[in-house]
Amino acid sequence: MPDDVTITGAEQFQQLAKRCKEMGDEGKGFRKELNAGVQRSTKPVRAEIKANIGRTFPHRGGLSAEMVKTTKLSARSATGTNPGVRIVAKGGHDIYSMDKGELRHPALGTTTRRTLRGKKVPRPRDKWKWVAQRIRDGWFSKPAEQALPAVQAEISRVMDDVAKRIEG
């Protein structure tokens, strides 16, 4: 790497990660430092997104509490053909549709039925009546977009530090 390199974007992130990989065992420490910086810079955003879940989803019925408990947020850095840093949400629900403001759920009373003897038994899932409920959109994307400049600045600073240490 030249002495006057400036780290600003995804391509530079890719170049720096590639340089660390080329260094072999010596570069592992630099890669760990780079990945730790990515995790550190995205931690406040992930916390804000998690807090936003409780403010967005309906409390009645327990969806809000379930989403807070089951939604896992992680930061992933990619250095291949599409370099960059992503915050990924995983959970048991359609997170993409929910971020767009649509919550699909079974209508009350359609998940069970009573037998002739009065016993309550589960109804097959394909027989449930599903409804769409509007919720506040952007619970995931808006905090991420608002924090983007700060996260980019922090990752750029970490990348500059790693680049300086590599150059010696």
KOLTI-211804 format. One line per 2 residues: their letters; for each residue x, y, z negated of N, C-alpha, C, CB. Coordinates in Angstrom, 3 decimals. Glycine has a CB too. Layout:
! KOLTI-211804
A = X/Y/Z/X/Y/Z/X/Y/Z/X/Y/Z  ... .
This chain:
! KOLTI-211804
MP = 0.846/-1.187/0.000/0.000/0.000/0.000/0.885/1.241/0.000/-0.959/0.003/-1.224  0.525/2.251/0.772/1.299/3.483/0.770/1.192/4.188/-0.574/0.833/4.408/1.891 .
DD = 2.147/5.038/-0.858/2.170/5.744/-2.140/1.040/6.761/-2.277/3.497/6.441/-2.315  0.560/7.317/-1.153/-0.442/8.369/-1.217/-1.861/7.871/-0.947/-0.096/9.447/-0.238 .
VT = -2.153/6.620/-1.312/-3.473/6.042/-1.050/-4.514/6.667/-1.972/-3.443/4.507/-1.235  -5.706/6.895/-1.438/-6.823/7.422/-2.211/-7.964/6.431/-2.136/-7.263/8.820/-1.696 .
IT = -8.485/6.036/-3.279/-9.565/5.049/-3.348/-10.884/5.804/-3.448/-9.377/4.070/-4.568  -11.777/5.616/-2.439/-13.041/6.349/-2.478/-14.273/5.502/-2.210/-12.998/7.448/-1.495 .
GA = -14.176/4.412/-1.479/-15.396/3.713/-1.114/-15.242/2.214/-1.024/-15.890/4.223/0.174  -16.218/1.608/-0.361/-16.295/0.153/-0.276/-15.096/-0.445/0.457/-17.580/-0.258/0.418 .
EQ = -14.656/0.220/1.519/-13.516/-0.318/2.268/-12.254/-0.308/1.409/-13.286/0.493/3.559  -12.080/0.752/0.635/-10.918/0.827/-0.256/-11.009/-0.220/-1.360/-10.802/2.230/-0.870 .
FQ = -12.221/-0.459/-1.827/-12.426/-1.502/-2.835/-12.009/-2.853/-2.260/-13.910/-1.540/-3.304  -12.403/-3.090/-1.016/-12.045/-4.331/-0.339/-10.532/-4.446/-0.171/-12.737/-4.412/1.024 .
QL = -9.886/-3.362/0.251/-8.434/-3.371/0.447/-7.694/-3.617/-0.864/-7.974/-2.050/1.063  -8.164/-2.978/-1.929/-7.508/-3.143/-3.227/-7.665/-4.577/-3.733/-8.085/-2.150/-4.254 .
AK = -8.856/-5.138/-3.613/-9.080/-6.522/-4.051/-8.246/-7.490/-3.215/-10.579/-6.890/-3.952  -8.132/-7.217/-1.930/-7.324/-8.068/-1.048/-5.851/-7.991/-1.443/-7.505/-7.648/0.433 .
RC = -5.396/-6.793/-1.761/-3.989/-6.605/-2.189/-3.724/-7.375/-3.486/-3.666/-5.085/-2.390  -4.660/-7.335/-4.412/-4.513/-8.080/-5.677/-4.456/-9.578/-5.399/-5.684/-7.759/-6.650 .
KE = -5.293/-10.039/-4.483/-5.322/-11.464/-4.152/-4.019/-11.899/-3.493/-6.507/-11.775/-3.233  -3.473/-11.050/-2.624/-2.215/-11.360/-1.940/-1.040/-11.459/-2.918/-1.919/-10.298/-0.884 .
MG = -1.158/-10.792/-4.056/-0.072/-10.796/-5.039/0.010/-12.115/-5.805/-0.255/-9.647/-6.018  -0.978/-12.979/-5.623/-0.956/-14.282/-6.286/-1.224/-14.165/-7.768/0.373/-14.963/-6.062 .
DE = -0.438/-14.908/-8.567/-0.637/-14.917/-10.022/-0.430/-13.546/-10.641/0.303/-15.909/-10.671  0.479/-12.789/-10.088/0.746/-11.442/-10.603/-0.479/-10.531/-10.434/1.965/-10.828/-9.883 .
GK = -1.246/-10.739/-9.364/-2.416/-9.915/-9.083/-3.654/-10.297/-9.865/-2.724/-9.977/-7.644  -3.647/-11.468/-10.526/-4.833/-11.903/-11.281/-5.188/-10.911/-12.383/-4.599/-13.292/-11.888 .
GF = -4.188/-10.384/-13.046/-4.434/-9.400/-14.107/-5.067/-8.134/-13.565/-3.138/-9.057/-14.823  -4.621/-7.716/-12.382/-5.192/-6.525/-11.763/-6.638/-6.774/-11.325/-4.341/-6.090/-10.562 .
RK = -6.911/-7.979/-10.800/-8.283/-8.322/-10.406/-9.197/-8.363/-11.626/-8.315/-9.681/-9.675  -8.699/-8.921/-12.722/-9.498/-8.952/-13.951/-9.792/-7.537/-14.433/-8.771/-9.748/-15.052 .
EL = -8.788/-6.671/-14.358/-8.957/-5.281/-14.778/-9.982/-4.567/-13.886/-7.602/-4.537/-14.741  -9.926/-4.829/-12.594/-10.867/-4.240/-11.649/-12.290/-4.719/-11.931/-10.466/-4.584/-10.209 .
NA = -12.453/-6.024/-12.131/-13.781/-6.577/-12.431/-14.309/-6.085/-13.775/-13.730/-8.105/-12.427  -13.429/-5.964/-14.763/-13.845/-5.441/-16.065/-14.309/-3.994/-15.934/-12.692/-5.543/-17.083 .
GV = -13.634/-3.229/-15.087/-14.040/-1.842/-14.847/-15.408/-1.753/-14.195/-13.016/-1.140/-13.980  -15.688/-2.665/-13.274/-17.003/-2.704/-12.629/-18.076/-3.009/-13.675/-17.032/-3.766/-11.487 .
QR = -17.830/-4.006/-14.514/-18.793/-4.358/-15.559/-19.009/-3.195/-16.525/-18.318/-5.598/-16.328  -17.917/-2.555/-16.912/-17.983/-1.438/-17.858/-18.755/-0.258/-17.251/-16.557/-0.993/-18.264 .
ST = -18.536/0.015/-15.974/-19.185/1.176/-15.349/-20.681/0.949/-15.114/-18.503/1.503/-14.023  -21.109/-0.292/-14.958/-22.525/-0.555/-14.703/-23.316/-0.885/-15.969/-22.659/-1.688/-13.722 .
KP = -22.643/-1.034/-17.085/-23.332/-1.410/-18.323/-24.433/-0.420/-18.728/-22.326/-1.527/-19.445  -24.191/0.906/-18.696/-25.273/1.834/-19.064/-26.475/1.753/-18.116/-24.743/3.261/-19.085 .
VR = -26.227/1.520/-16.842/-27.324/1.421/-15.874/-28.156/0.183/-16.167/-26.781/1.378/-14.422  -27.478/-0.929/-16.433/-28.206/-2.158/-16.740/-29.034/-1.990/-18.002/-27.238/-3.335/-16.896 .
AE = -28.499/-1.288/-19.002/-29.253/-1.051/-20.242/-30.474/-0.168/-19.976/-28.345/-0.395/-21.310  -30.319/0.842/-19.127/-31.442/1.725/-18.795/-32.531/0.973/-18.031/-30.954/2.922/-17.968 .
IK = -32.128/0.108/-17.110/-33.108/-0.685/-16.360/-33.867/-1.604/-17.304/-32.416/-1.511/-15.248  -33.150/-2.232/-18.226/-33.780/-3.135/-19.196/-34.776/-2.362/-20.070/-32.702/-3.824/-20.082 .
AN = -34.401/-1.154/-20.498/-35.305/-0.337/-21.314/-36.518/0.102/-20.498/-34.566/0.895/-21.873  -36.317/0.317/-19.215/-37.401/0.745/-18.333/-38.463/-0.346/-18.169/-36.841/1.136/-16.968 .
IG = -38.071/-1.589/-18.327/-39.030/-2.691/-18.226/-40.130/-2.517/-19.266/-38.323/-4.056/-18.409  -39.737/-2.223/-20.494/-40.704/-2.063/-21.577/-41.654/-0.894/-21.374/-39.985/-1.890/-22.871 .
RT = -41.204/0.130/-20.630/-42.056/1.296/-20.393/-42.960/1.119/-19.176/-41.198/2.534/-20.213  -42.655/0.160/-18.305/-43.360/0.037/-17.033/-44.456/-1.008/-17.041/-42.394/-0.282/-15.955 .
FP = -44.173/-2.167/-17.579/-45.093/-3.287/-17.445/-46.177/-3.265/-18.515/-44.332/-4.594/-17.510  -47.336/-3.842/-18.187/-48.449/-3.870/-19.139/-48.070/-4.611/-20.433/-49.675/-4.535/-18.494 .
HR = -48.426/-4.028/-21.567/-48.132/-4.655/-22.863/-49.182/-5.704/-23.204/-48.065/-3.591/-23.980  -50.407/-5.436/-22.805/-51.491/-6.368/-23.104/-51.273/-7.648/-22.298/-52.884/-5.734/-22.782 .
GG = -51.332/-8.763/-22.942/-51.094/-10.032/-22.266/-49.651/-10.498/-22.402/-51.455/-9.914/-20.804  -48.769/-9.626/-22.872/-47.400/-10.024/-23.160/-46.424/-9.971/-21.999/-47.411/-11.370/-23.683 .
LS = -46.815/-9.407/-20.842/-45.901/-9.387/-19.705/-44.671/-8.534/-19.985/-46.615/-8.873/-18.468  -44.859/-7.411/-20.627/-43.730/-6.529/-20.918/-42.675/-7.252/-21.766/-44.218/-5.259/-21.641 .
AE = -43.110/-7.890/-22.836/-42.182/-8.615/-23.710/-41.527/-9.781/-22.977/-42.913/-9.126/-24.955  -42.301/-10.483/-22.155/-41.744/-11.611/-21.401/-40.692/-11.137/-20.399/-42.862/-12.370/-20.669 .
MV = -40.960/-10.025/-19.717/-40.009/-9.503/-18.730/-38.716/-9.041/-19.397/-40.636/-8.343/-17.945  -38.827/-8.396/-20.553/-37.623/-7.968/-21.275/-36.790/-9.184/-21.657/-37.997/-7.150/-22.540 .
KT = -37.466/-10.251/-22.085/-36.770/-11.455/-22.534/-36.164/-12.251/-21.378/-37.722/-12.336/-23.314  -36.877/-12.360/-20.258/-36.441/-13.274/-19.206/-35.656/-12.626/-18.062/-37.623/-13.952/-18.644 .
TK = -35.720/-11.317/-17.907/-35.004/-10.670/-16.803/-33.530/-10.532/-17.163/-35.618/-9.278/-16.480  -32.693/-11.074/-16.311/-31.242/-11.019/-16.501/-30.654/-10.075/-15.467/-30.599/-12.438/-16.388 .
LS = -29.879/-9.119/-15.910/-29.232/-8.154/-15.025/-27.727/-8.390/-15.041/-29.566/-6.695/-15.449  -27.131/-8.394/-13.865/-25.687/-8.576/-13.790/-25.117/-7.709/-12.683/-25.329/-10.055/-13.556 .
AR = -23.859/-7.353/-12.822/-23.152/-6.594/-11.794/-22.275/-7.574/-11.028/-22.300/-5.423/-12.415  -22.350/-7.501/-9.720/-21.553/-8.394/-8.875/-20.734/-7.552/-7.917/-22.457/-9.398/-8.095 .
SA = -19.481/-7.883/-7.795/-18.635/-7.192/-6.823/-18.291/-8.167/-5.715/-17.341/-6.624/-7.489  -18.373/-7.675/-4.486/-18.070/-8.487/-3.314/-16.933/-7.822/-2.550/-19.328/-8.666/-2.406 .
TG = -15.997/-8.632/-2.087/-14.852/-8.095/-1.370/-14.717/-8.678/0.024/-13.593/-8.348/-2.148  -15.702/-9.431/0.472/-15.636/-10.080/1.782/-16.034/-9.144/2.906/-16.522/-11.302/1.804 .
TN = -16.903/-9.625/3.786/-17.303/-8.838/4.953/-18.204/-7.667/4.598/-18.002/-9.720/5.948  -18.909/-7.740/3.478/-19.793/-6.663/3.042/-19.376/-6.230/1.632/-21.296/-7.118/3.071 .
PG = -18.273/-5.467/1.517/-17.739/-5.138/0.198/-18.617/-4.144/-0.552/-16.341/-4.579/0.333  -18.591/-4.243/-1.861/-19.318/-3.306/-2.689/-19.671/-3.898/-4.038/-20.562/-2.855/-1.986 .
VR = -20.423/-3.127/-4.792/-20.866/-3.532/-6.124/-22.391/-3.505/-6.124/-20.271/-2.593/-7.248  -23.001/-4.568/-6.639/-24.452/-4.671/-6.683/-24.898/-4.987/-8.106/-24.957/-5.749/-5.698 .
IV = -26.034/-4.441/-8.473/-26.674/-4.831/-9.729/-27.813/-5.754/-9.328/-27.188/-3.572/-10.575  -27.784/-6.968/-9.849/-28.725/-8.005/-9.456/-29.643/-8.318/-10.634/-27.980/-9.281/-8.977 .
AK = -30.948/-8.422/-10.350/-31.928/-8.796/-11.366/-32.477/-10.169/-11.021/-33.077/-7.745/-11.466  -32.497/-11.042/-12.017/-33.074/-12.374/-11.834/-34.091/-12.607/-12.936/-31.973/-13.482/-11.846 .
GG = -35.140/-13.289/-12.573/-36.177/-13.608/-13.541/-37.190/-14.523/-12.886/-36.858/-12.325/-14.080  -38.222/-14.861/-13.613/-39.222/-15.787/-13.109/-40.349/-15.115/-12.343/-39.792/-16.561/-14.237 .
HD = -40.185/-13.853/-11.988/-41.248/-13.116/-11.310/-40.726/-12.528/-10.009/-41.806/-12.002/-12.217  -41.627/-12.006/-9.196/-41.268/-11.368/-7.934/-40.791/-9.944/-8.229/-42.478/-11.363/-6.937 .
IY = -39.525/-9.814/-8.517/-38.956/-8.543/-8.963/-39.028/-7.487/-7.866/-37.508/-8.736/-9.406  -38.820/-7.880/-6.626/-38.861/-6.928/-5.513/-40.245/-6.280/-5.403/-38.495/-7.632/-4.187 .
SM = -41.306/-7.085/-5.424/-42.666/-6.539/-5.325/-43.000/-5.681/-6.534/-43.692/-7.671/-5.189  -42.538/-6.098/-7.697/-42.810/-5.324/-8.901/-42.129/-3.962/-8.833/-42.348/-6.088/-10.144 .
DK = -40.924/-3.909/-8.262/-40.235/-2.632/-8.121/-40.969/-1.737/-7.131/-38.784/-2.849/-7.671  -41.675/-2.326/-6.190/-42.473/-1.557/-5.229/-43.815/-1.122/-5.820/-42.709/-2.382/-3.965 .
GE = -44.138/-1.593/-7.026/-45.354/-1.149/-7.707/-46.519/-2.104/-7.625/-45.773/0.140/-7.159  -46.284/-3.355/-7.247/-47.380/-4.321/-7.157/-47.101/-5.525/-8.043/-47.592/-4.769/-5.700 .
LR = -48.036/-5.807/-8.910/-47.942/-6.948/-9.813/-49.066/-7.915/-9.468/-48.018/-6.502/-11.313  -48.710/-9.107/-9.036/-49.712/-10.142/-8.739/-49.797/-11.084/-9.923/-49.357/-10.926/-7.431 .
HP = -51.020/-11.379/-10.328/-51.225/-12.303/-11.450/-52.588/-12.968/-11.323/-51.107/-11.561/-12.810  -52.760/-14.115/-11.978/-54.070/-14.773/-11.913/-55.105/-13.976/-12.702/-53.982/-16.218/-12.454 .
AL = -56.315/-13.941/-12.178/-57.404/-13.247/-12.867/-57.733/-13.996/-14.159/-58.667/-13.135/-11.953  -58.178/-13.261/-15.133/-58.512/-13.835/-16.434/-59.540/-14.940/-16.273/-59.037/-12.753/-17.390 .
GT = -59.295/-16.073/-16.876/-60.253/-17.158/-16.888/-60.204/-18.090/-15.687/-61.589/-16.601/-16.993  -59.233/-17.905/-14.802/-59.195/-18.762/-13.612/-58.140/-19.857/-13.700/-58.941/-17.924/-12.386 .
TT = -57.368/-19.897/-14.786/-56.294/-20.887/-14.877/-56.720/-22.178/-15.561/-55.127/-20.300/-15.612  -57.868/-22.158/-16.219/-58.371/-23.375/-16.871/-59.841/-23.574/-16.501/-58.199/-23.293/-18.425 .
RR = -60.308/-24.775/-16.742/-61.730/-25.065/-16.531/-62.177/-25.984/-17.659/-61.993/-25.723/-15.115  -63.482/-26.113/-17.814/-64.029/-27.007/-18.834/-64.588/-28.251/-18.163/-65.128/-26.297/-19.671 .
TL = -64.317/-29.392/-18.785/-64.870/-30.646/-18.270/-66.333/-30.756/-18.703/-64.043/-31.878/-18.777  -66.999/-31.821/-18.273/-68.397/-32.018/-18.656/-68.543/-32.167/-20.166/-68.972/-33.246/-17.952 .
RG = -67.512/-32.656/-20.816/-67.547/-32.838/-22.284/-67.122/-31.578/-23.023/-66.640/-34.002/-22.698  -66.786/-30.504/-22.281/-66.424/-29.242/-22.919/-64.944/-29.078/-23.198/-67.163/-29.105/-24.184 .
KK = -64.141/-30.041/-22.778/-62.701/-29.956/-23.011/-62.069/-29.005/-21.990/-62.045/-31.363/-22.930  -61.147/-28.140/-22.470/-60.456/-27.204/-21.601/-59.269/-27.906/-20.946/-59.994/-25.955/-22.390 .
VP = -59.197/-27.876/-19.620/-58.088/-28.506/-18.895/-57.532/-27.506/-17.881/-58.553/-29.824/-18.181  -56.244/-27.639/-17.555/-55.669/-26.705/-16.576/-56.250/-26.928/-15.185/-54.144/-26.851/-16.531 .
RP = -56.455/-25.834/-14.495/-56.939/-25.880/-13.116/-55.719/-25.901/-12.197/-57.881/-24.653/-12.791  -55.768/-26.608/-11.067/-54.633/-26.599/-10.135/-54.301/-25.164/-9.699/-54.944/-27.478/-8.894 .
RD = -53.011/-24.876/-9.597/-52.553/-23.518/-9.307/-53.127/-22.955/-7.999/-51.043/-23.498/-9.246  -53.333/-23.807/-7.015/-53.878/-23.320/-5.746/-55.360/-22.945/-5.858/-53.697/-24.379/-4.661 .
KW = -55.999/-23.247/-6.969/-57.409/-22.897/-7.177/-57.562/-21.616/-8.007/-58.141/-24.055/-7.867  -56.456/-21.073/-8.506/-56.530/-19.848/-9.288/-56.929/-18.688/-8.388/-55.185/-19.558/-9.986 .
KW = -57.617/-17.720/-8.952/-57.915/-16.490/-8.226/-56.834/-15.475/-8.595/-59.363/-15.948/-8.565  -56.134/-14.980/-7.579/-55.047/-14.038/-7.804/-55.504/-12.619/-7.501/-53.831/-14.403/-6.946 .
VA = -55.049/-11.682/-8.309/-55.368/-10.271/-8.107/-54.064/-9.470/-8.068/-56.317/-9.741/-9.233  -54.116/-8.325/-7.404/-52.965/-7.420/-7.356/-53.268/-6.213/-8.230/-52.643/-6.982/-5.886 .
QR = -52.330/-5.904/-9.104/-52.490/-4.765/-10.008/-51.375/-3.772/-9.708/-52.462/-5.213/-11.517  -51.729/-2.491/-9.616/-50.723/-1.458/-9.378/-50.027/-1.114/-10.696/-51.368/-0.187/-8.748 .
IR = -48.711/-1.045/-10.643/-47.924/-0.597/-11.785/-47.014/0.513/-11.294/-47.103/-1.774/-12.427  -46.343/1.177/-12.231/-45.428/2.256/-11.856/-44.284/1.672/-11.040/-44.886/2.999/-13.114 .
DG = -44.025/2.235/-9.884/-42.969/1.704/-9.028/-41.605/2.266/-9.432/-43.261/2.027/-7.554  -40.559/1.607/-8.969/-39.201/2.093/-9.182/-38.602/1.781/-10.536/-39.176/3.534/-8.987 .
WF = -39.140/0.834/-11.266/-38.592/0.521/-12.595/-37.145/0.051/-12.497/-39.446/-0.555/-13.289  -36.759/-0.537/-11.364/-35.393/-1.010/-11.162/-34.592/-0.030/-10.304/-35.402/-2.396/-10.510 .
SK = -35.158/0.382/-9.184/-34.396/1.161/-8.211/-34.141/2.609/-8.639/-35.116/1.156/-6.900  -35.087/3.251/-9.307/-34.904/4.662/-9.673/-33.756/4.877/-10.667/-36.192/5.208/-10.264 .
PA = -33.664/4.117/-11.769/-32.511/4.314/-12.655/-31.185/3.997/-11.965/-32.657/3.449/-13.897  -31.203/2.999/-11.084/-29.972/2.642/-10.372/-29.538/3.770/-9.442/-30.169/1.341/-9.572 .
EQ = -30.492/4.373/-8.728/-30.167/5.476/-7.830/-29.711/6.708/-8.594/-31.364/5.819/-6.967  -30.323/6.986/-9.743/-29.940/8.144/-10.541/-28.524/8.008/-11.097/-30.927/8.341/-11.679 .
AL = -28.135/6.791/-11.420/-26.812/6.572/-12.018/-25.724/6.355/-10.973/-26.858/5.379/-12.950  -26.097/6.288/-9.708/-25.135/5.977/-8.648/-23.900/6.884/-8.639/-25.819/6.067/-7.319 .
PA = -24.034/8.223/-8.705/-22.823/9.061/-8.677/-21.877/8.782/-9.844/-23.212/10.526/-8.689  -22.422/8.591/-11.039/-21.578/8.323/-12.206/-20.883/6.973/-12.087/-22.410/8.369/-13.489 .
VQ = -21.604/5.962/-11.603/-21.020/4.628/-11.436/-19.927/4.669/-10.368/-22.113/3.591/-11.054  -20.191/5.350/-9.257/-19.189/5.460/-8.203/-17.931/6.158/-8.711/-19.761/6.213/-7.003 .
AE = -18.116/7.223/-9.479/-16.966/7.953/-10.011/-16.149/7.067/-10.957/-17.431/9.227/-10.743  -16.830/6.323/-11.816/-16.129/5.450/-12.763/-15.389/4.330/-12.040/-17.116/4.857/-13.773 .
IS = -16.029/3.710/-11.053/-15.373/2.637/-10.302/-14.198/3.190/-9.511/-16.373/1.941/-9.357  -14.348/4.382/-8.951/-13.255/5.019/-8.217/-12.068/5.277/-9.148/-13.733/6.341/-7.574 .
RV = -12.365/5.730/-10.374/-11.295/5.977/-11.349/-10.573/4.681/-11.695/-11.865/6.623/-12.627  -11.338/3.611/-11.908/-10.735/2.311/-12.220/-9.880/1.829/-11.052/-11.827/1.267/-12.549 .
MD = -10.395/1.997/-9.836/-9.647/1.571/-8.656/-8.350/2.361/-8.512/-10.502/1.730/-7.397  -8.405/3.679/-8.770/-7.189/4.499/-8.716/-6.167/4.034/-9.746/-7.528/5.976/-8.946 .
DV = -6.646/3.726/-10.969/-5.742/3.250/-12.023/-5.067/1.931/-11.626/-6.513/3.068/-13.343  -5.852/1.008/-11.093/-5.307/-0.287/-10.680/-4.312/-0.094/-9.535/-6.445/-1.253/-10.253 .
AK = -4.666/0.770/-8.571/-3.769/1.020/-7.431/-2.440/1.609/-7.901/-4.438/1.972/-6.415  -2.487/2.533/-8.856/-1.247/3.136/-9.387/-0.402/2.101/-10.094/-1.569/4.286/-10.350 .
RI = -1.045/1.201/-10.850/-0.296/0.170/-11.569/0.339/-0.828/-10.598/-1.214/-0.566/-12.556  -0.354/-1.124/-9.489/0.200/-2.042/-8.495/1.431/-1.427/-7.843/-0.855/-2.395/-7.425 .
EG = 1.342/-0.142/-7.522/2.441/0.545/-6.853/3.626/0.755/-7.790/1.969/1.884/-6.306  3.362/0.652/-9.065/4.438/0.627/-10.011/4.855/1.868/-10.641/5.518/0.106/-9.424 .
